[in-house]
Amino acid sequence: MQKILTTYRCNNCWLKSLAELRTLVASGEDEVQVSFCDFLARHGYTRDSETIRVASHEQREAWLLSIIDAVQVGDLVFQP
């Protein structure tokens, strides 16, 4: 159940959900970051996913947090 961005959220709770995701990614747990990379690969971002996956822990976290930021401001939208 600890999969990244796999649930659909209503307009009333998606920002809270992104905040929770941001906290999870910033926790530094490799398992969470790997799950996020898996999510990206499933959504067609295979090359990006692999680049992030092999980056240093700090760089991987920074990139994943920037993806969350892009989702929050609407610059990046993942389709179900």
PDB file of N, CA, C and O in Angstrom:
ATOM      1  N   MET A   1       0.821  -1.205   0.000  1.00  0.00           N
ATOM      2  CA  MET A   1       0.000   0.000   0.000  1.00  0.00           C
ATOM      3  C   MET A   1       0.861   1.263   0.000  1.00  0.00           C
ATOM      4  O   MET A   1       0.328   2.362  -0.157  1.00  0.00           O
ATOM      5  N   GLN A   2       2.140   1.137   0.167  1.00  0.00           N
ATOM      6  CA  GLN A   2       3.026   2.304   0.208  1.00  0.00           C
ATOM      7  C   GLN A   2       3.500   2.698  -1.199  1.00  0.00           C
ATOM      8  O   GLN A   2       4.642   3.124  -1.370  1.00  0.00           O
ATOM      9  N   LYS A   3       2.643   2.560  -2.186  1.00  0.00           N
ATOM     10  CA  LYS A   3       2.995   2.908  -3.552  1.00  0.00           C
ATOM     11  C   LYS A   3       2.809   4.406  -3.752  1.00  0.00           C
ATOM     12  O   LYS A   3       1.952   5.038  -3.134  1.00  0.00           O
ATOM     13  N   ILE A   4       3.623   4.942  -4.617  1.00  0.00           N
ATOM     14  CA  ILE A   4       3.622   6.386  -4.853  1.00  0.00           C
ATOM     15  C   ILE A   4       2.609   6.776  -5.922  1.00  0.00           C
ATOM     16  O   ILE A   4       2.555   6.165  -6.989  1.00  0.00           O
ATOM     17  N   LEU A   5       1.816   7.783  -5.633  1.00  0.00           N
ATOM     18  CA  LEU A   5       0.892   8.376  -6.593  1.00  0.00           C
ATOM     19  C   LEU A   5       0.011   7.362  -7.302  1.00  0.00           C
ATOM     20  O   LEU A   5      -0.183   7.453  -8.514  1.00  0.00           O
ATOM     21  N   THR A   6      -0.516   6.414  -6.577  1.00  0.00           N
ATOM     22  CA  THR A   6      -1.327   5.394  -7.235  1.00  0.00           C
ATOM     23  C   THR A   6      -2.806   5.509  -6.906  1.00  0.00           C
ATOM     24  O   THR A   6      -3.605   4.705  -7.386  1.00  0.00           O
ATOM     25  N   THR A   7      -3.182   6.479  -6.107  1.00  0.00           N
ATOM     26  CA  THR A   7      -4.587   6.629  -5.783  1.00  0.00           C
ATOM     27  C   THR A   7      -5.116   7.911  -6.400  1.00  0.00           C
ATOM     28  O   THR A   7      -4.374   8.872  -6.608  1.00  0.00           O
ATOM     29  N   TYR A   8      -6.382   7.911  -6.684  1.00  0.00           N
ATOM     30  CA  TYR A   8      -7.024   9.097  -7.243  1.00  0.00           C
ATOM     31  C   TYR A   8      -7.525   9.953  -6.092  1.00  0.00           C
ATOM     32  O   TYR A   8      -8.069   9.440  -5.114  1.00  0.00           O
ATOM     33  N   ARG A   9      -7.340  11.235  -6.215  1.00  0.00           N
ATOM     34  CA  ARG A   9      -7.735  12.138  -5.134  1.00  0.00           C
ATOM     35  C   ARG A   9      -8.744  13.153  -5.657  1.00  0.00           C
ATOM     36  O   ARG A   9      -8.685  13.574  -6.812  1.00  0.00           O
ATOM     37  N   CYS A  10      -9.658  13.532  -4.793  1.00  0.00           N
ATOM     38  CA  CYS A  10     -10.627  14.555  -5.164  1.00  0.00           C
ATOM     39  C   CYS A  10      -9.984  15.935  -5.022  1.00  0.00           C
ATOM     40  O   CYS A  10      -8.892  16.073  -4.470  1.00  0.00           O
ATOM     41  N   ASN A  11     -10.666  16.927  -5.516  1.00  0.00           N
ATOM     42  CA  ASN A  11     -10.139  18.297  -5.458  1.00  0.00           C
ATOM     43  C   ASN A  11      -9.997  18.810  -4.034  1.00  0.00           C
ATOM     44  O   ASN A  11      -9.275  19.779  -3.796  1.00  0.00           O
ATOM     45  N   ASN A  12     -10.669  18.179  -3.093  1.00  0.00           N
ATOM     46  CA  ASN A  12     -10.595  18.636  -1.710  1.00  0.00           C
ATOM     47  C   ASN A  12      -9.391  18.089  -0.955  1.00  0.00           C
ATOM     48  O   ASN A  12      -9.027  18.628   0.091  1.00  0.00           O
ATOM     49  N   CYS A  13      -8.768  17.034  -1.459  1.00  0.00           N
ATOM     50  CA  CYS A  13      -7.699  16.420  -0.667  1.00  0.00           C
ATOM     51  C   CYS A  13      -6.393  16.188  -1.430  1.00  0.00           C
ATOM     52  O   CYS A  13      -5.445  15.669  -0.841  1.00  0.00           O
ATOM     53  N   TRP A  14      -6.302  16.543  -2.699  1.00  0.00           N
ATOM     54  CA  TRP A  14      -5.096  16.222  -3.448  1.00  0.00           C
ATOM     55  C   TRP A  14      -3.891  17.009  -2.965  1.00  0.00           C
ATOM     56  O   TRP A  14      -2.774  16.494  -3.004  1.00  0.00           O
ATOM     57  N   LEU A  15      -4.081  18.247  -2.509  1.00  0.00           N
ATOM     58  CA  LEU A  15      -2.937  19.006  -1.997  1.00  0.00           C
ATOM     59  C   LEU A  15      -2.413  18.398  -0.698  1.00  0.00           C
ATOM     60  O   LEU A  15      -1.204  18.358  -0.468  1.00  0.00           O
ATOM     61  N   LYS A  16      -3.323  17.929   0.144  1.00  0.00           N
ATOM     62  CA  LYS A  16      -2.896  17.245   1.366  1.00  0.00           C
ATOM     63  C   LYS A  16      -2.127  15.977   1.008  1.00  0.00           C
ATOM     64  O   LYS A  16      -1.117  15.656   1.633  1.00  0.00           O
ATOM     65  N   SER A  17      -2.606  15.274   0.014  1.00  0.00           N
ATOM     66  CA  SER A  17      -1.942  14.052  -0.426  1.00  0.00           C
ATOM     67  C   SER A  17      -0.542  14.351  -0.970  1.00  0.00           C
ATOM     68  O   SER A  17       0.399  13.605  -0.700  1.00  0.00           O
ATOM     69  N   LEU A  18      -0.400  15.432  -1.729  1.00  0.00           N
ATOM     70  CA  LEU A  18       0.931  15.815  -2.218  1.00  0.00           C
ATOM     71  C   LEU A  18       1.859  16.185  -1.073  1.00  0.00           C
ATOM     72  O   LEU A  18       3.050  15.876  -1.108  1.00  0.00           O
ATOM     73  N   ALA A  19       1.319  16.841  -0.068  1.00  0.00           N
ATOM     74  CA  ALA A  19       2.139  17.181   1.104  1.00  0.00           C
ATOM     75  C   ALA A  19       2.617  15.908   1.801  1.00  0.00           C
ATOM     76  O   ALA A  19       3.767  15.835   2.234  1.00  0.00           O
ATOM     77  N   GLU A  20       1.749  14.914   1.912  1.00  0.00           N
ATOM     78  CA  GLU A  20       2.136  13.638   2.504  1.00  0.00           C
ATOM     79  C   GLU A  20       3.206  12.957   1.664  1.00  0.00           C
ATOM     80  O   GLU A  20       4.162  12.398   2.201  1.00  0.00           O
ATOM     81  N   LEU A  21       3.043  13.004   0.343  1.00  0.00           N
ATOM     82  CA  LEU A  21       4.036  12.422  -0.555  1.00  0.00           C
ATOM     83  C   LEU A  21       5.384  13.131  -0.416  1.00  0.00           C
ATOM     84  O   LEU A  21       6.435  12.491  -0.376  1.00  0.00           O
ATOM     85  N   ARG A  22       5.335  14.449  -0.345  1.00  0.00           N
ATOM     86  CA  ARG A  22       6.572  15.235  -0.173  1.00  0.00           C
ATOM     87  C   ARG A  22       7.296  14.817   1.106  1.00  0.00           C
ATOM     88  O   ARG A  22       8.517  14.665   1.111  1.00  0.00           O
ATOM     89  N   THR A  23       6.546  14.632   2.182  1.00  0.00           N
ATOM     90  CA  THR A  23       7.126  14.192   3.453  1.00  0.00           C
ATOM     91  C   THR A  23       7.741  12.806   3.327  1.00  0.00           C
ATOM     92  O   THR A  23       8.831  12.560   3.842  1.00  0.00           O
ATOM     93  N   LEU A  24       7.047  11.900   2.643  1.00  0.00           N
ATOM     94  CA  LEU A  24       7.574  10.549   2.440  1.00  0.00           C
ATOM     95  C   LEU A  24       8.881  10.571   1.650  1.00  0.00           C
ATOM     96  O   LEU A  24       9.850   9.913   2.029  1.00  0.00           O
ATOM     97  N   VAL A  25       8.905  11.323   0.559  1.00  0.00           N
ATOM     98  CA  VAL A  25      10.114  11.391  -0.273  1.00  0.00           C
ATOM     99  C   VAL A  25      11.260  12.014   0.519  1.00  0.00           C
ATOM    100  O   VAL A  25      12.398  11.551   0.440  1.00  0.00           O
ATOM    101  N   ALA A  26      10.963  13.054   1.273  1.00  0.00           N
ATOM    102  CA  ALA A  26      11.998  13.745   2.055  1.00  0.00           C
ATOM    103  C   ALA A  26      12.470  12.923   3.251  1.00  0.00           C
ATOM    104  O   ALA A  26      13.488  13.247   3.862  1.00  0.00           O
ATOM    105  N   SER A  27      11.738  11.864   3.588  1.00  0.00           N
ATOM    106  CA  SER A  27      12.146  11.016   4.712  1.00  0.00           C
ATOM    107  C   SER A  27      13.451  10.294   4.428  1.00  0.00           C
ATOM    108  O   SER A  27      14.124   9.818   5.342  1.00  0.00           O
ATOM    109  N   GLY A  28      13.802  10.218   3.146  1.00  0.00           N
ATOM    110  CA  GLY A  28      15.060   9.594   2.773  1.00  0.00           C
ATOM    111  C   GLY A  28      15.004   8.094   2.606  1.00  0.00           C
ATOM    112  O   GLY A  28      16.035   7.463   2.376  1.00  0.00           O
ATOM    113  N   GLU A  29      13.830   7.507   2.716  1.00  0.00           N
ATOM    114  CA  GLU A  29      13.714   6.059   2.578  1.00  0.00           C
ATOM    115  C   GLU A  29      13.895   5.655   1.113  1.00  0.00           C
ATOM    116  O   GLU A  29      13.159   6.101   0.234  1.00  0.00           O
ATOM    117  N   ASP A  30      14.879   4.811   0.877  1.00  0.00           N
ATOM    118  CA  ASP A  30      15.150   4.350  -0.482  1.00  0.00           C
ATOM    119  C   ASP A  30      13.940   3.659  -1.098  1.00  0.00           C
ATOM    120  O   ASP A  30      13.659   3.827  -2.285  1.00  0.00           O
ATOM    121  N   GLU A  31      13.232   2.888  -0.294  1.00  0.00           N
ATOM    122  CA  GLU A  31      12.064   2.154  -0.782  1.00  0.00           C
ATOM    123  C   GLU A  31      11.018   3.097  -1.381  1.00  0.00           C
ATOM    124  O   GLU A  31      10.417   2.786  -2.410  1.00  0.00           O
ATOM    125  N   VAL A  32      10.804   4.229  -0.750  1.00  0.00           N
ATOM    126  CA  VAL A  32       9.844   5.208  -1.241  1.00  0.00           C
ATOM    127  C   VAL A  32      10.331   5.801  -2.556  1.00  0.00           C
ATOM    128  O   VAL A  32       9.558   5.943  -3.503  1.00  0.00           O
ATOM    129  N   GLN A  33      11.603   6.143  -2.612  1.00  0.00           N
ATOM    130  CA  GLN A  33      12.146   6.748  -3.818  1.00  0.00           C
ATOM    131  C   GLN A  33      12.139   5.765  -4.987  1.00  0.00           C
ATOM    132  O   GLN A  33      11.862   6.154  -6.122  1.00  0.00           O
ATOM    133  N   VAL A  34      12.439   4.507  -4.721  1.00  0.00           N
ATOM    134  CA  VAL A  34      12.397   3.482  -5.760  1.00  0.00           C
ATOM    135  C   VAL A  34      10.967   3.292  -6.261  1.00  0.00           C
ATOM    136  O   VAL A  34      10.745   3.126  -7.460  1.00  0.00           O
ATOM    137  N   SER A  35      10.007   3.317  -5.354  1.00  0.00           N
ATOM    138  CA  SER A  35       8.608   3.203  -5.731  1.00  0.00           C
ATOM    139  C   SER A  35       8.204   4.366  -6.636  1.00  0.00           C
ATOM    140  O   SER A  35       7.453   4.176  -7.593  1.00  0.00           O
ATOM    141  N   PHE A  36       8.691   5.553  -6.343  1.00  0.00           N
ATOM    142  CA  PHE A  36       8.392   6.722  -7.167  1.00  0.00           C
ATOM    143  C   PHE A  36       8.976   6.521  -8.564  1.00  0.00           C
ATOM    144  O   PHE A  36       8.322   6.836  -9.558  1.00  0.00           O
ATOM    145  N   CYS A  37      10.194   6.003  -8.647  1.00  0.00           N
ATOM    146  CA  CYS A  37      10.809   5.726  -9.951  1.00  0.00           C
ATOM    147  C   CYS A  37      10.006   4.687 -10.717  1.00  0.00           C
ATOM    148  O   CYS A  37       9.846   4.805 -11.931  1.00  0.00           O
ATOM    149  N   ASP A  38       9.500   3.673 -10.029  1.00  0.00           N
ATOM    150  CA  ASP A  38       8.651   2.666 -10.666  1.00  0.00           C
ATOM    151  C   ASP A  38       7.395   3.321 -11.238  1.00  0.00           C
ATOM    152  O   ASP A  38       6.974   3.011 -12.352  1.00  0.00           O
ATOM    153  N   PHE A  39       6.810   4.220 -10.470  1.00  0.00           N
ATOM    154  CA  PHE A  39       5.629   4.945 -10.930  1.00  0.00           C
ATOM    155  C   PHE A  39       5.942   5.718 -12.208  1.00  0.00           C
ATOM    156  O   PHE A  39       5.172   5.669 -13.167  1.00  0.00           O
ATOM    157  N   LEU A  40       7.069   6.430 -12.226  1.00  0.00           N
ATOM    158  CA  LEU A  40       7.443   7.193 -13.417  1.00  0.00           C
ATOM    159  C   LEU A  40       7.603   6.284 -14.633  1.00  0.00           C
ATOM    160  O   LEU A  40       7.154   6.621 -15.729  1.00  0.00           O
ATOM    161  N   ALA A  41       8.231   5.153 -14.442  1.00  0.00           N
ATOM    162  CA  ALA A  41       8.423   4.203 -15.542  1.00  0.00           C
ATOM    163  C   ALA A  41       7.077   3.703 -16.070  1.00  0.00           C
ATOM    164  O   ALA A  41       6.889   3.592 -17.282  1.00  0.00           O
ATOM    165  N   ARG A  42       6.152   3.404 -15.176  1.00  0.00           N
ATOM    166  CA  ARG A  42       4.826   2.922 -15.598  1.00  0.00           C
ATOM    167  C   ARG A  42       4.076   3.969 -16.398  1.00  0.00           C
ATOM    168  O   ARG A  42       3.202   3.630 -17.195  1.00  0.00           O
ATOM    169  N   HIS A  43       4.405   5.236 -16.196  1.00  0.00           N
ATOM    170  CA  HIS A  43       3.714   6.311 -16.894  1.00  0.00           C
ATOM    171  C   HIS A  43       4.497   6.820 -18.098  1.00  0.00           C
ATOM    172  O   HIS A  43       4.244   7.919 -18.591  1.00  0.00           O
ATOM    173  N   GLY A  44       5.438   6.027 -18.562  1.00  0.00           N
ATOM    174  CA  GLY A  44       6.132   6.354 -19.800  1.00  0.00           C
ATOM    175  C   GLY A  44       7.407   7.154 -19.656  1.00  0.00           C
ATOM    176  O   GLY A  44       8.003   7.548 -20.658  1.00  0.00           O
ATOM    177  N   TYR A  45       7.833   7.401 -18.445  1.00  0.00           N
ATOM    178  CA  TYR A  45       9.052   8.171 -18.203  1.00  0.00           C
ATOM    179  C   TYR A  45      10.199   7.232 -17.840  1.00  0.00           C
ATOM    180  O   TYR A  45      10.889   7.431 -16.840  1.00  0.00           O
ATOM    181  N   THR A  46      10.391   6.212 -18.664  1.00  0.00           N
ATOM    182  CA  THR A  46      11.378   5.176 -18.363  1.00  0.00           C
ATOM    183  C   THR A  46      12.791   5.737 -18.291  1.00  0.00           C
ATOM    184  O   THR A  46      13.526   5.452 -17.346  1.00  0.00           O
ATOM    185  N   ARG A  47      13.170   6.524 -19.274  1.00  0.00           N
ATOM    186  CA  ARG A  47      14.533   7.075 -19.282  1.00  0.00           C
ATOM    187  C   ARG A  47      14.758   7.974 -18.072  1.00  0.00           C
ATOM    188  O   ARG A  47      15.791   7.879 -17.410  1.00  0.00           O
ATOM    189  N   ASP A  48      13.792   8.846 -17.783  1.00  0.00           N
ATOM    190  CA  ASP A  48      13.904   9.721 -16.614  1.00  0.00           C
ATOM    191  C   ASP A  48      13.970   8.897 -15.336  1.00  0.00           C
ATOM    192  O   ASP A  48      14.756   9.193 -14.435  1.00  0.00           O
ATOM    193  N   SER A  49      13.146   7.869 -15.265  1.00  0.00           N
ATOM    194  CA  SER A  49      13.117   7.006 -14.092  1.00  0.00           C
ATOM    195  C   SER A  49      14.476   6.371 -13.846  1.00  0.00           C
ATOM    196  O   SER A  49      14.954   6.343 -12.712  1.00  0.00           O
ATOM    197  N   GLU A  50      15.095   5.865 -14.892  1.00  0.00           N
ATOM    198  CA  GLU A  50      16.403   5.226 -14.739  1.00  0.00           C
ATOM    199  C   GLU A  50      17.485   6.231 -14.360  1.00  0.00           C
ATOM    200  O   GLU A  50      18.373   5.923 -13.565  1.00  0.00           O
ATOM    201  N   THR A  51      17.410   7.429 -14.925  1.00  0.00           N
ATOM    202  CA  THR A  51      18.374   8.479 -14.573  1.00  0.00           C
ATOM    203  C   THR A  51      18.267   8.822 -13.096  1.00  0.00           C
ATOM    204  O   THR A  51      19.276   8.937 -12.401  1.00  0.00           O
ATOM    205  N   ILE A  52      17.034   8.987 -12.621  1.00  0.00           N
ATOM    206  CA  ILE A  52      16.815   9.316 -11.215  1.00  0.00           C
ATOM    207  C   ILE A  52      17.236   8.148 -10.320  1.00  0.00           C
ATOM    208  O   ILE A  52      17.858   8.346  -9.276  1.00  0.00           O
ATOM    209  N   ARG A  53      16.895   6.956 -10.733  1.00  0.00           N
ATOM    210  CA  ARG A  53      17.167   5.763  -9.928  1.00  0.00           C
ATOM    211  C   ARG A  53      18.661   5.586  -9.624  1.00  0.00           C
ATOM    212  O   ARG A  53      19.017   5.159  -8.526  1.00  0.00           O
ATOM    213  N   VAL A  54      19.539   5.909 -10.586  1.00  0.00           N
ATOM    214  CA  VAL A  54      20.979   5.692 -10.389  1.00  0.00           C
ATOM    215  C   VAL A  54      21.705   6.927  -9.848  1.00  0.00           C
ATOM    216  O   VAL A  54      22.916   6.889  -9.629  1.00  0.00           O
ATOM    217  N   ALA A  55      20.976   8.009  -9.635  1.00  0.00           N
ATOM    218  CA  ALA A  55      21.586   9.230  -9.097  1.00  0.00           C
ATOM    219  C   ALA A  55      21.940   9.039  -7.623  1.00  0.00           C
ATOM    220  O   ALA A  55      21.483   8.102  -6.969  1.00  0.00           O
ATOM    221  N   SER A  56      22.756   9.944  -7.127  1.00  0.00           N
ATOM    222  CA  SER A  56      23.054   9.910  -5.697  1.00  0.00           C
ATOM    223  C   SER A  56      21.760  10.106  -4.911  1.00  0.00           C
ATOM    224  O   SER A  56      20.783  10.657  -5.418  1.00  0.00           O
ATOM    225  N   HIS A  57      21.777   9.649  -3.680  1.00  0.00           N
ATOM    226  CA  HIS A  57      20.576   9.756  -2.844  1.00  0.00           C
ATOM    227  C   HIS A  57      20.074  11.202  -2.774  1.00  0.00           C
ATOM    228  O   HIS A  57      18.876  11.450  -2.909  1.00  0.00           O
ATOM    229  N   GLU A  58      20.972  12.138  -2.567  1.00  0.00           N
ATOM    230  CA  GLU A  58      20.589  13.544  -2.436  1.00  0.00           C
ATOM    231  C   GLU A  58      20.008  14.086  -3.742  1.00  0.00           C
ATOM    232  O   GLU A  58      19.008  14.804  -3.731  1.00  0.00           O
ATOM    233  N   GLN A  59      20.639  13.740  -4.866  1.00  0.00           N
ATOM    234  CA  GLN A  59      20.145  14.217  -6.161  1.00  0.00           C
ATOM    235  C   GLN A  59      18.800  13.579  -6.492  1.00  0.00           C
ATOM    236  O   GLN A  59      17.903  14.245  -7.009  1.00  0.00           O
ATOM    237  N   ARG A  60      18.662  12.295  -6.197  1.00  0.00           N
ATOM    238  CA  ARG A  60      17.405  11.592  -6.442  1.00  0.00           C
ATOM    239  C   ARG A  60      16.270  12.251  -5.659  1.00  0.00           C
ATOM    240  O   ARG A  60      15.187  12.482  -6.197  1.00  0.00           O
ATOM    241  N   GLU A  61      16.525  12.549  -4.397  1.00  0.00           N
ATOM    242  CA  GLU A  61      15.503  13.206  -3.579  1.00  0.00           C
ATOM    243  C   GLU A  61      15.142  14.576  -4.142  1.00  0.00           C
ATOM    244  O   GLU A  61      13.965  14.929  -4.210  1.00  0.00           O
ATOM    245  N   ALA A  62      16.135  15.338  -4.539  1.00  0.00           N
ATOM    246  CA  ALA A  62      15.884  16.678  -5.095  1.00  0.00           C
ATOM    247  C   ALA A  62      15.031  16.590  -6.361  1.00  0.00           C
ATOM    248  O   ALA A  62      14.082  17.357  -6.523  1.00  0.00           O
ATOM    249  N   TRP A  63      15.363  15.667  -7.252  1.00  0.00           N
ATOM    250  CA  TRP A  63      14.581  15.523  -8.482  1.00  0.00           C
ATOM    251  C   TRP A  63      13.153  15.090  -8.195  1.00  0.00           C
ATOM    252  O   TRP A  63      12.213  15.620  -8.787  1.00  0.00           O
ATOM    253  N   LEU A  64      12.983  14.144  -7.305  1.00  0.00           N
ATOM    254  CA  LEU A  64      11.631  13.683  -6.993  1.00  0.00           C
ATOM    255  C   LEU A  64      10.802  14.786  -6.346  1.00  0.00           C
ATOM    256  O   LEU A  64       9.614  14.923  -6.639  1.00  0.00           O
ATOM    257  N   LEU A  65      11.415  15.565  -5.477  1.00  0.00           N
ATOM    258  CA  LEU A  65      10.690  16.696  -4.876  1.00  0.00           C
ATOM    259  C   LEU A  65      10.324  17.737  -5.923  1.00  0.00           C
ATOM    260  O   LEU A  65       9.264  18.356  -5.834  1.00  0.00           O
ATOM    261  N   SER A  66      11.185  17.936  -6.912  1.00  0.00           N
ATOM    262  CA  SER A  66      10.867  18.901  -7.965  1.00  0.00           C
ATOM    263  C   SER A  66       9.716  18.390  -8.836  1.00  0.00           C
ATOM    264  O   SER A  66       8.930  19.186  -9.350  1.00  0.00           O
ATOM    265  N   ILE A  67       9.613  17.086  -9.002  1.00  0.00           N
ATOM    266  CA  ILE A  67       8.475  16.521  -9.733  1.00  0.00           C
ATOM    267  C   ILE A  67       7.189  16.786  -8.962  1.00  0.00           C
ATOM    268  O   ILE A  67       6.176  17.159  -9.553  1.00  0.00           O
ATOM    269  N   ILE A  68       7.224  16.597  -7.658  1.00  0.00           N
ATOM    270  CA  ILE A  68       6.045  16.879  -6.832  1.00  0.00           C
ATOM    271  C   ILE A  68       5.662  18.349  -6.949  1.00  0.00           C
ATOM    272  O   ILE A  68       4.480  18.674  -7.061  1.00  0.00           O
ATOM    273  N   ASP A  69       6.637  19.225  -6.925  1.00  0.00           N
ATOM    274  CA  ASP A  69       6.359  20.657  -7.087  1.00  0.00           C
ATOM    275  C   ASP A  69       5.690  20.936  -8.429  1.00  0.00           C
ATOM    276  O   ASP A  69       4.742  21.718  -8.505  1.00  0.00           O
ATOM    277  N   ALA A  70       6.190  20.293  -9.492  1.00  0.00           N
ATOM    278  CA  ALA A  70       5.616  20.497 -10.827  1.00  0.00           C
ATOM    279  C   ALA A  70       4.181  20.000 -10.899  1.00  0.00           C
ATOM    280  O   ALA A  70       3.351  20.608 -11.575  1.00  0.00           O
ATOM    281  N   VAL A  71       3.875  18.903 -10.212  1.00  0.00           N
ATOM    282  CA  VAL A  71       2.505  18.408 -10.154  1.00  0.00           C
ATOM    283  C   VAL A  71       1.620  19.419  -9.420  1.00  0.00           C
ATOM    284  O   VAL A  71       0.501  19.702  -9.848  1.00  0.00           O
ATOM    285  N   GLN A  72       2.126  19.952  -8.328  1.00  0.00           N
ATOM    286  CA  GLN A  72       1.321  20.881  -7.523  1.00  0.00           C
ATOM    287  C   GLN A  72       0.949  22.142  -8.290  1.00  0.00           C
ATOM    288  O   GLN A  72      -0.175  22.628  -8.162  1.00  0.00           O
ATOM    289  N   VAL A  73       1.863  22.678  -9.080  1.00  0.00           N
ATOM    290  CA  VAL A  73       1.563  23.917  -9.812  1.00  0.00           C
ATOM    291  C   VAL A  73       0.922  23.661 -11.176  1.00  0.00           C
ATOM    292  O   VAL A  73       0.588  24.600 -11.897  1.00  0.00           O
ATOM    293  N   GLY A  74       0.756  22.386 -11.521  1.00  0.00           N
ATOM    294  CA  GLY A  74       0.076  22.047 -12.770  1.00  0.00           C
ATOM    295  C   GLY A  74       0.981  21.963 -13.986  1.00  0.00           C
ATOM    296  O   GLY A  74       0.495  21.819 -15.108  1.00  0.00           O
ATOM    297  N   ASP A  75       2.290  22.050 -13.782  1.00  0.00           N
ATOM    298  CA  ASP A  75       3.204  21.933 -14.915  1.00  0.00           C
ATOM    299  C   ASP A  75       3.363  20.490 -15.372  1.00  0.00           C
ATOM    300  O   ASP A  75       3.805  20.242 -16.493  1.00  0.00           O
ATOM    301  N   LEU A  76       3.013  19.550 -14.527  1.00  0.00           N
ATOM    302  CA  LEU A  76       3.113  18.126 -14.843  1.00  0.00           C
ATOM    303  C   LEU A  76       1.830  17.455 -14.389  1.00  0.00           C
ATOM    304  O   LEU A  76       1.419  17.584 -13.236  1.00  0.00           O
ATOM    305  N   VAL A  77       1.204  16.738 -15.310  1.00  0.00           N
ATOM    306  CA  VAL A  77      -0.046  16.047 -15.006  1.00  0.00           C
ATOM    307  C   VAL A  77       0.110  14.596 -15.422  1.00  0.00           C
ATOM    308  O   VAL A  77       0.461  14.310 -16.567  1.00  0.00           O
ATOM    309  N   PHE A  78      -0.146  13.688 -14.510  1.00  0.00           N
ATOM    310  CA  PHE A  78      -0.111  12.261 -14.807  1.00  0.00           C
ATOM    311  C   PHE A  78      -1.524  11.802 -15.101  1.00  0.00           C
ATOM    312  O   PHE A  78      -2.445  12.051 -14.323  1.00  0.00           O
ATOM    313  N   GLN A  79      -1.687  11.145 -16.208  1.00  0.00           N
ATOM    314  CA  GLN A  79      -3.003  10.643 -16.596  1.00  0.00           C
ATOM    315  C   GLN A  79      -3.181   9.233 -16.039  1.00  0.00           C
ATOM    316  O   GLN A  79      -2.239   8.441 -16.031  1.00  0.00           O
ATOM    317  N   PRO A  80      -4.388   8.922 -15.574  1.00  0.00           N
ATOM    318  CA  PRO A  80      -4.645   7.580 -15.041  1.00  0.00           C
ATOM    319  C   PRO A  80      -4.520   6.519 -16.115  1.00  0.00           C
ATOM    320  O   PRO A  80      -4.705   5.334 -15.837  1.00  0.00           O
TER     321      PRO A  80
END
